[in-house]
Structure formats: C-alpha cells, structure tokens
Amino acid sequence: MGEFAEAESISLKRLKEERKAWRKDHPFTLWEGGLFNLRMYFKPEYPTTPPKCKFEPALFHPNVFPSGTVCLSLLDEEKHWRPAVTIKQILLGIQDLLDSPNPKDPAQADAYTLFIQNRKEYDTRIKKQAETFRNPNL
C-alpha cells in the first residue's frame, strides 16, 4: 500500500469513527447519508470578519439562500460573530441548522413556506435531497 493510500485509509477510518460518535448524540436526521459540499470563503480580515459559507450546489433549506450562502447568526458580524469562533464551531452550527431550521431568519421563500405550512412534505423533500447527494463511502 502506498503512502498516500495508507494516509487516505487512516483518514477515512477516523472520519467514520467521528461520524459514528456524532450519530450517538444526533441519530437519524433527515439529512443522513448525504454528502453536501460547503465552501468557506475567508477575507484577509479574518478572524475579525466571519467567513462566508456556501453550499455548492445550493440546498433546499429555509436558512440557505438560493445562491447557496448559509444564513446563520453565528456568521453575521452584526449578530453573533466573534473572532474567537472556531471553524469547528461554525461547521457544527451549520450542521445543527440543517437539522433544526430557524424559521425566524428565513433565506429561501419556498423552503421556508413548505417548512411552516407542510412539515411532512418538507421532511420528504429533504430526504429526497439527501438521496440525490448520497455519499458513496457511507
């Protein structure tokens, strides 16, 4: 086994272990099994200013703008951003937001409306989205 393949194997094993540990505390969300690409954009002023976090492609979610940009108070300079916030905290905040949308801060009208008016249909749509973006390694 080459050095790269061995490192990749170790990384994959570690990620699976961390995922298993996470699922013990956060079992069976609607998003389970999906692999969602999130890009973080950092300005030169970081950490004074928060990074911009964007799903590519955009997700159907009440707190994700049609552009894919995440709407989360933790990432808003005028709300809860602090330079001490870590990337891990940002990622955990986004992960929590996916499973528990904030209807008080909508960013996407269709997803917000469905979430508020027909939760069962919203849940079905999220499950289908997770299937569309299925992670082949899990």
N, C-alpha and C positions, 0 to 999 in steps of 0.2 A: 504494500500500500504506500503510495507516495505521500510526501509530507503534507501537501495541500489536501488530499483526500482524507488523511488522518485528522487534520485540523477541522475539516468540514464535518467529519463524523462526530468528533468531540463536541463541536458547536451544536449540531443537530440533537445530540443526546441531551446536552444541557438545556436547550430550548424546550425539548419535550418534557424534561423534568420540571422546569419552571412553569410550563403550561399546566401540567398535572397539579402542581402545588396551587396555582392560581385557581384552577377549577374547583378545588376543595372548598374554597371560600366563595366562589362565584360560579356555581354549577349551571349548566344548561341554559345559556342565554339564546335569544333568537338569532344571534349573530354567529353562533357556534359553527365552526368548520370553514368559515370564510377567511380569505386572505385579502386584506384591504391595504392598498398602497397609500401610505401617508408620507408626504414630502414636507420637510420643515425648512423654512427659509429664514436665515439669520441675517439681520442687518449688522453693519460694523458697530453699531451702538449696543449690541447685545453684550451683557445681560441687562443693561438699563432699559432696553425695549424688548418686548417679547418676540419670539419667532412667530412667523405666520405658518400655520399648519393647514395643509390642503390635501384632501383625498383625490387621487388621480387613478381612475375617473371619479367624478363626484358621486356621492352616495345619496340615496333617498333617505332623508332623515330630517326631522324638524329643526335641528340645530346645525345643519350643514348647508351653506349657501349653494345655489345652483352651480357656482364656479368650483365647488369642492372645498372652499375655505370653511374651517371649523369655527363656529360661533360659541365661544366658551369664555365666561367671565375671567377665568384664570389667565387667559391670553389677551385680555383687554387692559391697556395701560391705565385707562380711566376707571377701571373697576378693581380687579383683584390681582393684577400683575405686580410681582415683587422680584427684584433681581436675584433673590435667594431661591426662587423656584427652580427646581432641577428638571432636566429633560425627563427623568423617570416620573416625576410628579405630573408633568404635562401629559405624558403618554397614559398614565393611569387615569388622569382626569378625563381624557378623551375616551378611553375605554369605558369608563363609568358612564359618560354622557351617551355613548351609543346605546347602552342598555337601559338607561334611565333618562330619556329626553327631558329637557327643561321647557315646558310649554310657555313660560313667562318670557322667553327670549328666542322667539322663532326666527328662522333664517330662510326657510323654504315653505312657501304657502301650501303647496299640495300635500307635502308630508305632514305639516302641522295640522291641516284641516282633517286629514284622514286619522291622525293620531287622536285628535279631540273627538271627532264625530263617530268613528267606527274603529275602535281599538282592535277588534278581531280581524278586520280586513288589513289594518296596518301591520299587525303581527304576521299575517300570512305573506304580505308583500316583503317584509324584512327577511323572513325565512327563505323566500324565493331569491332575494338578492344575495343572501349568504350562499345559496346553492350555485348561483351564477358565478360567484367569485370563490368557488371551492378551493381549498388548499390541498394539493395533491399529496403532500407529505404527511397529512394527519389522518 
